């Protein structure tokens, strides 16, 4: 989180507050669940607090008031049942993403000047709310619109880039431990998930031509019916030594189980050492090599700074978060540094620098997430090939 928070503070200091304190623009970050569920959303919260220059307590809670800051007033929108979306043609309450987005922006709701949804789940609500309130501004983190919406700034991530870095780490470790059988577990095969998976597969084939790659996609992101453990069992049956998982809660369940079986794993989105492996307290934490990061904090910083200072640079378009602007990256090795060695870490770091210069082709179609090369064996859901 440090680079993004430093950027937020530097931008505020350089550009100054946009309005008098009594006229602070209202920024509402919709995060769905309060209190905060997990470190990924906590990164978004911390970045928003820093970007608005809020000092003191501003903890997400249902029914909270705006917290005044140096640059903007800030609150976090959470699921509750206190807002009727029927007048906007939506059946439901603020217990769903669409109604929650409407509540954040509506004059009879939280009346935000800028509403940011953290997660692609806010896409439908963002499209509806931006049309209902054309005079207001909106942002979505980890989502896009085709065509773009004029009063929405959308930020999407180069999952193929960070998947590629994870694939290098995975297969360099596979060579080091003398087990060249590896696995990749994806969530539901939507384009961002496929980009993670196929970036990793391409990179692995580049650095370990004789590695065998097994791949499996899930049917849920929330580990329905213990799907993560079932997919992990498939990987164990194939004799894998390292697995990269990019599948939400299903992927997290898979790597936690795999680590207890002595399989080295790589997490995704946030640093899973602190979430899935409980800061090293969970069994198997020494088998977590690293995590492939989508820096939600950097996205929040850019969204709020564009709103405050240069809206025209971000609005009405899909804005990429990639290696060049520190939108993606890799987490530390924590308890697995003897295996994810300094030499391998430096190799990954060098590739990251090359990505910043756009010198690396990840072998992934950026629209579909499909691979352009690499040979893998697909495992069917529920077992078998």
C-alpha positions as CSV (number, residue, x, y, z in Angstrom):
1,X,0.0,0.0,0.0
2,X,2.9,2.4,0.6
3,X,3.5,3.6,-3.0
4,X,-0.1,4.4,-3.5
5,X,-0.5,6.2,-0.2
6,X,2.6,8.2,-0.8
7,X,1.3,9.1,-4.3
8,X,-2.0,10.3,-2.7
9,X,-0.2,12.5,-0.1
10,X,2.2,13.9,-2.7
11,X,-0.6,14.8,-5.1
12,X,-2.6,16.6,-2.4
13,X,0.4,18.5,-1.3
14,X,1.4,19.5,-4.8
15,X,-2.0,20.5,-6.1
16,X,-3.6,21.8,-3.0
17,X,-7.2,21.5,-1.8
18,X,-9.8,22.0,-4.5
19,X,-12.4,23.9,-2.4
20,X,-13.0,25.5,0.9
21,X,-13.6,23.3,3.8
22,X,-17.3,24.1,3.9
23,X,-17.6,23.1,0.2
24,X,-15.7,19.8,0.3
25,X,-16.7,17.5,-2.6
26,X,-18.3,14.3,-1.3
27,X,-16.6,11.0,-2.2
28,X,-18.4,7.8,-1.4
29,X,-16.6,4.5,-1.8
30,X,-19.0,1.6,-2.1
31,X,-17.3,-1.5,-0.6
32,X,-20.4,-3.6,0.1
33,X,-19.6,-5.3,3.4
34,X,-19.0,-3.5,6.7
35,X,-16.9,-4.0,8.7
36,X,-14.3,-4.5,6.1
37,X,-13.9,-8.0,4.8
38,X,-10.3,-8.7,4.1
39,X,-7.0,-6.9,3.3
40,X,-7.9,-6.2,-0.3
41,X,-10.8,-3.9,0.6
42,X,-8.8,-2.5,3.5
43,X,-6.2,-1.3,1.0
44,X,-9.0,0.6,-0.8
45,X,-10.2,2.1,2.5
46,X,-6.7,3.2,3.5
47,X,-6.0,4.7,0.1
48,X,-9.3,6.6,0.1
49,X,-8.6,8.1,3.5
50,X,-5.1,9.2,2.4
51,X,-6.4,10.6,-0.9
52,X,-9.1,12.7,0.8
53,X,-6.6,13.8,3.5
54,X,-8.8,12.5,6.4
55,X,-7.2,12.6,9.8
56,X,-8.5,10.6,12.6
57,X,-11.1,7.8,12.6
58,X,-13.0,7.1,9.4
59,X,-13.9,3.4,9.8
60,X,-16.5,1.9,7.4
61,X,-19.8,1.3,9.0
62,X,-23.5,1.2,8.1
63,X,-25.2,4.6,8.3
64,X,-21.9,6.5,8.8
65,X,-21.6,10.2,8.2
66,X,-19.0,11.8,5.9
67,X,-15.6,12.2,7.3
68,X,-14.1,15.7,6.5
69,X,-10.7,15.7,5.0
70,X,-8.2,18.3,3.6
71,X,-9.4,17.6,0.0
72,X,-12.7,15.9,0.2
73,X,-15.4,14.5,2.5
74,X,-15.4,10.7,2.6
75,X,-17.7,7.9,3.5
76,X,-18.0,4.2,2.7
77,X,-21.3,2.7,1.5
78,X,-22.3,-0.6,2.9
79,X,-25.1,-3.1,2.4
80,X,-28.2,-2.3,4.4
81,X,-31.9,-2.4,4.0
82,X,-32.7,1.3,4.5
83,X,-33.0,2.5,0.9
84,X,-35.8,1.7,-1.5
85,X,-34.6,1.6,-5.1
86,X,-38.1,1.0,-6.6
87,X,-38.4,4.6,-7.9
88,X,-35.3,3.9,-10.1
89,X,-36.8,0.7,-11.5
90,X,-34.8,-1.6,-9.4
91,X,-36.4,-4.3,-7.3
92,X,-34.6,-4.6,-4.1
93,X,-32.9,-2.7,-1.3
94,X,-29.3,-1.6,-0.7
95,X,-28.5,-5.3,0.0
96,X,-27.5,-5.7,-3.6
97,X,-24.7,-4.0,-5.7
98,X,-27.0,-2.1,-8.0
99,X,-29.2,-0.6,-5.3
100,X,-26.1,0.1,-3.2
101,X,-24.6,2.2,-6.0
102,X,-27.9,4.2,-6.5
103,X,-28.0,4.8,-2.7
104,X,-24.5,6.2,-2.7
105,X,-25.3,8.8,-5.4
106,X,-29.0,9.6,-4.9
107,X,-29.9,13.0,-3.4
108,X,-32.2,11.2,-1.0
109,X,-29.4,8.7,-0.2
110,X,-25.8,9.6,0.5
111,X,-25.7,12.3,-2.2
112,X,-22.1,11.8,-3.3
113,X,-20.4,13.9,-5.9
114,X,-18.2,11.0,-6.7
115,X,-19.3,7.4,-6.2
116,X,-16.6,4.7,-6.6
117,X,-17.5,1.0,-6.7
118,X,-14.7,-1.4,-5.7
119,X,-15.1,-4.5,-7.8
120,X,-16.6,-5.5,-11.1
121,X,-19.8,-6.5,-9.3
122,X,-20.7,-2.8,-9.3
123,X,-20.8,-2.6,-13.1
124,X,-24.5,-2.9,-13.6
125,X,-25.3,-0.4,-10.8
126,X,-22.7,2.0,-12.1
127,X,-24.2,2.1,-15.5
128,X,-27.7,2.6,-14.1
129,X,-26.7,5.3,-11.6
130,X,-24.5,7.2,-14.0
131,X,-27.5,7.5,-16.3
132,X,-29.9,8.4,-13.5
133,X,-27.6,11.2,-12.2
134,X,-25.8,12.6,-15.2
135,X,-24.7,15.6,-13.2
136,X,-22.7,13.4,-10.8
137,X,-19.4,11.6,-11.3
138,X,-18.7,7.9,-10.9
139,X,-15.7,5.5,-10.8
140,X,-15.3,1.7,-10.9
141,X,-12.2,-0.2,-9.8
142,X,-11.5,-3.4,-11.6
143,X,-14.2,-2.9,-14.3
144,X,-14.7,-1.5,-17.8
145,X,-17.6,-0.3,-20.0
146,X,-18.0,-0.8,-23.8
147,X,-18.7,1.8,-24.9
148,X,-17.3,4.0,-22.1
149,X,-19.7,6.1,-20.1
150,X,-19.1,9.9,-20.2
151,X,-19.4,10.5,-16.4
152,X,-17.6,7.3,-15.3
153,X,-13.9,6.7,-14.9
154,X,-13.2,3.0,-15.2
155,X,-10.0,1.4,-14.0
156,X,-9.0,-2.1,-15.1
157,X,-5.9,-4.2,-14.4
158,X,-3.4,-6.0,-16.6
159,X,-3.9,-9.4,-15.1
160,X,-1.9,-10.9,-17.9
161,X,1.2,-9.0,-16.7
162,X,1.1,-10.0,-13.1
163,X,0.0,-13.6,-14.1
164,X,3.1,-13.7,-16.3
165,X,5.3,-12.7,-13.3
166,X,3.6,-15.4,-11.2
167,X,4.2,-18.0,-13.9
168,X,7.9,-17.1,-13.9
169,X,8.1,-17.5,-10.1
170,X,6.1,-20.7,-10.2
171,X,8.2,-22.5,-12.8
172,X,11.6,-21.2,-11.6
173,X,10.7,-22.6,-8.2
174,X,9.5,-25.8,-9.9
175,X,13.0,-26.2,-11.5
176,X,14.7,-25.4,-8.2
177,X,12.8,-28.1,-6.2
178,X,13.2,-30.6,-9.1
179,X,9.5,-31.1,-9.7
180,X,8.5,-29.7,-13.1
181,X,4.8,-30.5,-12.7
182,X,2.8,-27.3,-11.9
183,X,-0.8,-26.3,-11.8
184,X,-2.9,-23.2,-12.3
185,X,-6.4,-22.8,-10.8
186,X,-8.6,-20.1,-12.1
187,X,-12.0,-18.9,-11.0
188,X,-15.0,-18.7,-13.4
189,X,-13.4,-18.3,-16.8
190,X,-14.2,-14.7,-17.5
191,X,-11.6,-12.6,-19.4
192,X,-9.7,-11.2,-16.3
193,X,-9.4,-14.7,-14.8
194,X,-8.3,-16.2,-18.1
195,X,-5.7,-13.4,-18.4
196,X,-4.2,-14.4,-15.1
197,X,-4.2,-18.1,-16.0
198,X,-2.8,-17.7,-19.5
199,X,-0.2,-15.1,-18.6
200,X,1.1,-17.6,-16.1
201,X,1.0,-20.5,-18.6
202,X,2.9,-18.5,-21.2
203,X,5.6,-17.4,-18.8
204,X,6.1,-20.9,-17.4
205,X,6.5,-22.3,-20.9
206,X,9.1,-19.6,-21.6
207,X,11.3,-20.3,-18.6
208,X,10.7,-24.1,-18.3
209,X,10.0,-25.7,-21.7
210,X,9.9,-29.1,-20.2
211,X,7.5,-28.2,-17.4
212,X,4.1,-29.9,-17.4
213,X,1.3,-27.5,-16.8
214,X,-2.2,-28.6,-15.5
215,X,-5.0,-26.0,-15.5
216,X,-8.5,-26.0,-14.0
217,X,-11.2,-23.4,-13.8
218,X,-13.8,-23.3,-11.1
219,X,-17.6,-22.8,-11.3
220,X,-17.7,-20.3,-8.4
221,X,-15.7,-17.6,-6.7
222,X,-17.0,-18.3,-3.2
223,X,-15.8,-21.9,-2.8
224,X,-19.3,-23.3,-3.2
225,X,-19.4,-27.0,-2.2
226,X,-15.8,-26.9,-1.2
227,X,-14.8,-26.6,-4.9
228,X,-11.4,-25.2,-4.0
229,X,-10.4,-28.3,-2.0
230,X,-11.7,-30.5,-4.8
231,X,-9.7,-28.8,-7.4
232,X,-6.7,-28.9,-5.1
233,X,-7.1,-32.7,-4.8
234,X,-7.0,-33.0,-8.6
235,X,-3.7,-31.1,-8.6
236,X,-2.3,-33.3,-5.9
237,X,-3.3,-36.4,-7.8
238,X,-1.3,-35.1,-10.8
239,X,1.8,-34.7,-8.6
240,X,2.2,-30.9,-8.8
241,X,5.0,-29.2,-6.9
242,X,3.8,-25.6,-7.3
243,X,0.3,-24.1,-8.0
244,X,-0.8,-20.6,-8.8
245,X,-4.5,-19.9,-8.0
246,X,-6.5,-16.9,-9.2
247,X,-10.1,-17.7,-8.3
248,X,-11.3,-15.6,-5.4
249,X,-12.4,-17.5,-2.4
250,X,-12.3,-20.8,-4.3
251,X,-8.6,-20.2,-5.2
252,X,-7.8,-19.2,-1.7
253,X,-9.4,-22.4,-0.3
254,X,-7.4,-24.3,-2.9
255,X,-4.0,-22.9,-2.0
256,X,-4.6,-23.1,1.7
257,X,-5.4,-26.8,1.3
258,X,-2.5,-27.4,-1.1
259,X,0.0,-25.8,1.3
260,X,-1.0,-28.2,4.1
261,X,-0.1,-31.0,1.6
262,X,3.4,-29.6,1.1
263,X,2.7,-28.0,-2.3
264,X,4.2,-24.5,-2.9
265,X,1.5,-22.0,-3.8
266,X,1.1,-18.4,-5.2
267,X,-1.9,-16.3,-4.2
268,X,-3.6,-13.5,-6.0
269,X,-5.1,-9.9,-5.7
270,X,-3.8,-9.0,-2.2
271,X,-1.0,-10.5,-0.2
272,X,-2.6,-13.8,0.9
273,X,0.0,-14.3,3.6
274,X,-2.1,-11.8,5.7
275,X,-5.6,-13.1,4.6
276,X,-5.7,-16.7,3.7
277,X,-2.6,-17.6,5.8
278,X,-3.5,-15.3,8.7
279,X,-0.2,-13.5,8.9
280,X,1.7,-16.8,9.1
281,X,-0.5,-18.4,11.8
282,X,-2.3,-20.8,9.4
283,X,-0.8,-24.2,8.7
284,X,1.3,-24.3,5.6
285,X,2.1,-20.6,5.5
286,X,5.7,-21.5,4.8
287,X,4.6,-22.9,1.4
288,X,3.2,-19.5,0.2
289,X,5.8,-18.2,-2.2
290,X,4.3,-14.9,-3.0
291,X,1.0,-13.3,-4.3
292,X,0.2,-11.7,-7.7
293,X,-1.1,-8.3,-6.7
294,X,-3.8,-6.1,-8.3
295,X,-3.1,-2.8,-6.5
296,X,-6.6,-1.6,-5.6
297,X,-5.0,1.1,-3.6
298,X,-3.4,2.6,-6.6
299,X,-6.7,2.5,-8.5
300,X,-8.5,4.4,-5.7
301,X,-5.7,7.0,-5.6
302,X,-6.0,7.6,-9.3
303,X,-9.8,7.7,-9.2
304,X,-9.9,10.3,-6.4
305,X,-7.1,12.4,-7.8
306,X,-8.6,12.5,-11.2
307,X,-11.9,13.6,-9.7
308,X,-10.3,16.3,-7.7
309,X,-7.8,17.7,-10.1
310,X,-8.0,16.4,-13.7
311,X,-11.3,14.7,-14.3
312,X,-11.1,15.0,-18.1
313,X,-8.0,12.8,-18.1
314,X,-9.9,9.8,-16.7
315,X,-13.6,10.3,-17.3
316,X,-15.4,8.6,-20.2
317,X,-12.7,6.0,-20.7
318,X,-11.3,2.7,-19.5
319,X,-8.0,3.5,-17.7
320,X,-5.4,0.7,-17.5
321,X,-3.6,-0.2,-14.2
322,X,-0.4,-2.0,-15.2
323,X,3.3,-2.3,-14.4
324,X,4.0,1.1,-15.8
325,X,1.9,2.9,-13.1
326,X,2.4,0.3,-10.3
327,X,-1.1,-1.0,-10.8
328,X,0.2,-4.6,-10.5
329,X,3.1,-6.2,-8.6
330,X,4.3,-9.1,-6.5
331,X,4.1,-9.6,-2.8
332,X,7.1,-10.5,-0.5
333,X,8.2,-14.1,0.1
334,X,7.6,-14.0,3.9
335,X,8.2,-17.5,5.3
336,X,9.2,-19.0,1.9
337,X,12.3,-17.0,1.1
338,X,14.6,-20.0,1.1
339,X,12.7,-21.4,-1.8
340,X,11.6,-18.3,-3.6
341,X,15.2,-17.2,-3.5
342,X,16.7,-13.8,-4.0
343,X,17.9,-14.9,-7.4
344,X,14.4,-15.8,-8.6
345,X,13.0,-12.7,-7.0
346,X,15.5,-10.6,-8.9
347,X,14.6,-12.3,-12.2
348,X,10.9,-11.4,-11.6
349,X,11.9,-7.9,-10.6
350,X,13.9,-7.5,-13.8
351,X,10.9,-8.7,-15.9
352,X,8.7,-6.2,-14.0
353,X,11.0,-3.3,-15.0
354,X,10.9,-4.6,-18.6
355,X,7.1,-4.6,-18.5
356,X,7.2,-1.0,-17.3
357,X,9.0,-0.2,-20.6
358,X,6.4,-2.3,-22.5
359,X,9.2,-4.7,-23.5
360,X,7.4,-8.0,-22.6
361,X,4.8,-9.8,-24.7
362,X,2.7,-11.8,-22.3
363,X,1.2,-14.0,-25.0
364,X,-2.4,-13.1,-24.0
365,X,-5.2,-11.5,-26.0
366,X,-6.0,-8.4,-23.9
367,X,-9.7,-8.4,-24.7
368,X,-10.6,-12.1,-24.3
369,X,-7.9,-13.2,-21.9
370,X,-7.2,-16.2,-24.3
371,X,-3.7,-17.5,-24.7
372,X,-1.8,-17.1,-27.9
373,X,0.7,-19.9,-27.1
374,X,1.8,-22.5,-24.5
375,X,0.8,-26.1,-24.0
376,X,-1.3,-27.1,-21.0
377,X,-3.5,-30.0,-19.9
378,X,-7.0,-29.0,-18.9
379,X,-8.5,-30.7,-15.9
380,X,-12.3,-31.0,-15.9
381,X,-14.3,-29.7,-12.9
382,X,-15.0,-32.4,-10.4
383,X,-12.1,-34.6,-11.5
384,X,-10.6,-36.1,-14.6
385,X,-9.2,-34.5,-17.8
